[in-house]
Amino acid sequence: MIYINMLFGLPGGSEMLLIAFVVLLLFGGKKLPELMKGLGKGIREFNNAKANIESEVKESMKEIDDNEVRTNR
């Protein structure tokens, strides 16, 4: 059971250090800030799109509920 958790669990401290070291080797110290800036921008755009979709779904559900109330009168 412990081995399954190790395979599919979240990375621990040593794994995170290894990942950070590999990223630093691949992209270098000068490119790393640009990479993080792009990653942050992508996450921000994803969250904005998710919020827009959620608001559209809530709005359409409200319209459906309003239409049902009108037809049941």
C-alpha positions in Angstrom: 0.0 0.0 0.0 2.9 2.4 0.8 4.4 1.8 -2.7 1.1 2.7 -4.4 0.9 5.9 -2.4 4.5 6.7 -3.4 3.7 6.1 -7.1 0.5 8.1 -7.2 0.8 10.5 -4.3 1.8 14.1 -4.4 5.5 14.8 -4.7 7.4 15.4 -1.4 10.2 17.8 -0.6 13.0 15.9 -2.2 11.0 15.3 -5.4 10.1 19.0 -5.6 13.8 19.9 -5.2 14.7 17.5 -8.0 12.0 18.9 -10.3 13.3 22.5 -9.5 16.8 21.5 -10.3 15.9 19.9 -13.6 13.9 22.9 -14.6 16.8 25.2 -13.7 19.1 23.0 -15.8 16.8 23.0 -18.8 15.9 26.6 -18.9 18.7 28.3 -17.1 18.6 31.1 -14.5 17.9 33.9 -17.0 15.0 32.2 -18.7 13.3 31.0 -15.5 11.6 34.4 -14.6 10.2 34.6 -18.2 8.9 31.0 -17.8 7.3 31.7 -14.5 5.7 35.0 -15.9 4.2 33.1 -18.8 3.0 30.3 -16.5 1.3 32.9 -14.2 -0.3 34.6 -17.2 -1.6 31.3 -18.5 -3.1 30.4 -15.1 -4.7 33.8 -14.8 -6.3 33.5 -18.2 -7.5 30.0 -17.4 -9.1 31.2 -14.1 -10.8 34.1 -16.0 -12.2 31.8 -18.6 -13.4 29.4 -15.8 -15.1 32.3 -14.0 -16.8 33.4 -17.3 -18.1 29.9 -18.0 -19.4 29.6 -14.4 -21.2 32.9 -14.6 -22.8 32.0 -18.0 -24.0 28.6 -16.6 -25.5 30.3 -13.5 -27.2 32.9 -15.7 -28.7 30.3 -18.0 -29.9 28.2 -15.1 -31.5 31.3 -13.6 -33.2 32.0 -17.0 -34.5 28.4 -17.1 -35.8 28.7 -13.6 -37.5 32.0 -14.4 -39.1 30.4 -17.5 -40.4 27.5 -15.5 -42.0 29.8 -12.9 -43.7 31.7 -15.6 -45.1 28.6 -17.4 -46.4 27.1 -14.1 -48.6 30.1 -13.3 
